[in-house]
């Protein structure tokens, strides 16, 4: 279980970094910026959910 949680945390962090990079370079379309903003919000929620589950299972 710990390995799966750690893997999810790493993947989410990678996706967040990619999204931040996309947000910085997306200058030609408002739709892209909005989609990236939504993606970042969802990734943040996913990270919080994984962290919460990790605490519930008593894993650090």
SERO-4910 file (N, C-alpha, C, O; in steps of 0.05 Angstrom, whole numbers):
BEGIN
 pado doro    nc1    nc2    nc3   cac1   cac2   cac3    cc1    cc2    cc3    oc1    oc2    oc3
  Unk    A     16    -24      0      0      0      0     17     25      0     12     44    -15
  Unk    A     38     25     17     56     49     18     69     54     -9     71     78    -17
  Unk    A     77     33    -22     90     37    -48     71     49    -69     79     67    -84
  Unk    A     46     41    -68     26     51    -87     21     81    -81     18     97    -99
  Unk    A     19     87    -55     14    115    -47     37    133    -55     34    155    -66
  Unk    A     61    123    -50     85    139    -57     87    143    -87     94    164    -97
  Unk    A     80    122   -102     80    124   -132     60    145   -141     66    161   -159
  Unk    A     36    145   -129     15    165   -136     25    193   -130     21    212   -146
  Unk    A     37    197   -106     47    223    -98     68    233   -118     67    256   -126
  Unk    A     86    215   -127    107    223   -146     95    230   -173    102    250   -185
  Unk    A     76    214   -182     63    219   -208     47    245   -208     48    261   -227
  Unk    A     33    250   -186     18    275   -183     37    299   -183     32    319   -197
  Unk    A     60    297   -169     80    318   -169     91    323   -197     94    346   -205
  Unk    A     96    302   -211    106    305   -239     85    318   -257     92    336   -272
  Unk    A     60    310   -254     39    323   -270     35    352   -263     30    369   -280
  Unk    A     38    358   -237     35    386   -229     58    403   -241     53    425   -251
  Unk    A     82    392   -240    105    407   -252    100    411   -282    105    433   -292
  Unk    A     91    391   -296     85    393   -324     64    414   -329     65    430   -348
  Unk    A     43    414   -313     21    433   -316     31    461   -311     23    480   -325
  Unk    A     47    465   -290     58    492   -285     75    501   -309     73    524   -317
  Unk    A     91    483   -321    106    490   -344     89    497   -368     94    516   -383
  Unk    A     67    482   -372     48    488   -393     35    515   -389     31    530   -408
  Unk    A     27    520   -364     14    545   -358     32    569   -364     22    589   -375
  Unk    A     58    566   -359     76    588   -364     80    593   -394     84    615   -403
  Unk    A     78    572   -410     84    575   -439     58    577   -455     60    582   -479
  Unk    A     35    574   -443     10    576   -458      1    605   -460    -13    615   -443
  Unk    A     10    618   -481      4    646   -483    -15    653   -506    -24    676   -508
  Unk    A    -22    634   -523    -38    641   -546    -68    634   -544    -83    642   -561
  Unk    A    -76    619   -523   -105    612   -522   -115    612   -493   -104    599   -476
  Unk    A   -135    628   -488   -147    629   -462   -159    601   -454   -158    594   -430
  Unk    A   -169    587   -473   -179    560   -467   -158    542   -455   -163    527   -437
  Unk    A   -134    544   -466   -112    528   -455   -106    536   -426   -102    518   -409
  Unk    A   -106    561   -421   -100    570   -393   -122    561   -374   -116    552   -352
  Unk    A   -147    562   -383   -169    553   -366   -167    522   -361   -172    513   -339
  Unk    A   -161    508   -382   -158    478   -379   -135    471   -361   -138    453   -344
  Unk    A   -114    486   -363    -91    481   -345    -97    488   -316    -90    474   -298
  Unk    A   -112    510   -313   -120    518   -286   -137    497   -273   -134    490   -250
  Unk    A   -156    486   -289   -174    465   -279   -157    440   -272   -162    427   -252
  Unk    A   -138    433   -289   -121    410   -284   -105    414   -258   -103    395   -242
  Unk    A    -95    437   -254    -80    443   -229    -98    440   -205    -89    429   -184
  Unk    A   -122    450   -207   -141    447   -185   -147    418   -179   -148    410   -155
  Unk    A   -151    402   -200   -157    374   -196   -133    359   -185   -136    342   -167
  Unk    A   -109    366   -194    -85    353   -184    -80    360   -154    -72    343   -139
  Unk    A    -86    385   -147    -84    393   -119   -103    377   -102    -96    367    -81
  Unk    A   -128    374   -111   -147    358    -97   -139    329    -95   -141    317    -73
  Unk    A   -128    318   -116   -118    290   -116    -96    287    -96    -95    268    -81
  Unk    A    -77    306    -95    -55    305    -77    -65    306    -48    -56    291    -31
  Unk    A    -84    324    -43    -96    326    -16   -110    300     -8   -107    291     15
  Unk    A   -124    288    -26   -138    263    -21   -119    241    -15   -123    226      4
  Unk    A    -97    239    -30    -77    218    -26    -64    222      1    -60    203     17
  Unk    A    -57    247      8    -45    253     33    -64    246     57    -55    236     77
  Unk    A    -89    252     53   -109    246     74   -111    216     78   -111    207    101
  Unk    A   -111    201     56   -113    172     58    -87    161     71    -88    142     87
  Unk    A    -65    173     65    -40    165     76    -41    168    107    -31    151    122
  Unk    A    -51    190    116    -54    195    145    -74    176    158    -69    166    180
  Unk    A    -95    170    144   -115    152    155   -104    124    159   -112    110    177
  Unk    A    -85    116    141    -73     90    143    -49     90    162    -36     70    166
  Unk    A    -43    114    172    -20    117    191      7    114    178     26    106    191
  Unk    A      8    121    152     33    118    137     44    146    133     29    165    127
  Unk    A     71    149    135     84    175    131    100    174    106    113    194     99
***
